[in-house]
């Protein structure tokens, strides 16, 4: 009697006994482990080969990195050396980088996240803003303690 090799879900990569036909998590038909393509390389190349998507405070960059990971887009976060003041008590700015092949989708995820976090952001507003640059809607300088923009009135959500 020959032993059948285990089967694996091509979507979530969960391993199953050879007698199981479908993944209980994804509902996808299982395949023999030997039929699977090797997992995509998740290690990123050196920084000079990556594309910068956003420079922002660490909280925002980590949130964006988490959303990108959910989309299957690997990213790298680097702390930037800055000699300017830290704005709105969020810490020194960070930059988020992705592979050039993932840059367009990463920017879409970033914009969707921004629109979700700032639903009052006017439709024509540039979504490439950085909080360190001022108000995301009008670009006005904003005091670190401000809860809304003094020029256009856009409200800023407070962190928990």
ABEGO torsion letter per residue (X at the ends): XBBBBBBBBAAAGBBBBAABABBAAAGBBBBBAAABBBBBBABBBBAAABBBABBBBAAAAAAAAAAAAAAGBBBBBBBBBBABBBBGGAEBBBBBBBBAAAAAAAAAAAAAAAAAABAABBAABBAABBAAAEBAAAGBBBBAABABBAAAGBBBBBBX
